[in-house]
Each structure stands twice: as structure tokens, then as C-alpha cells.
């Protein structure tokens, strides 16, 4: 990865991501669309992950099944 110094440094985006994949023990730089295709996710899902990575530096927690607007079926029986 290269860094730019001087007046060009202000032109670089704050959140710049590169996508890597390990193939036969070798780390390779891949394109954005290849990343989406390899992991079978949408662009919006990847953007959500990136948005959550920015402030904390950690992946977001899995929040599936945490709906609070209705009781769970197991609590009714």
C-alpha cells in the first residue's frame, strides 16, 4: 500500500478500503465486485459493515432475533 504526502493527501478519501483474499496461502488483492461475488453479499450490506467498522474498528454484532416489539413464541407456552 502506498501513501501520498503533501497537497494530494487531502484529496484521498477518509475511508478507503482494499479487499484481500487468501488463495493457497497467498494473500491477493481483489476487486470490489469480486469481493461481493465471493462472499455472496450485496453492496449495501458491505457498506453497512464498513460504516460500523469506521468508528470502532470492529465488526458489528449480529443483531438477528432481538426484536422487542412482540414476545417470543417460547415465552407464551
Secondary structure, DSSP 8 states (H G I E B T S, - for coil): -----GGGGGGS-SS---EEEEETTEEEEE-HHHHHHHHT--HHHHHHHHHHHHHHSS-----TT---SS--HHHH-
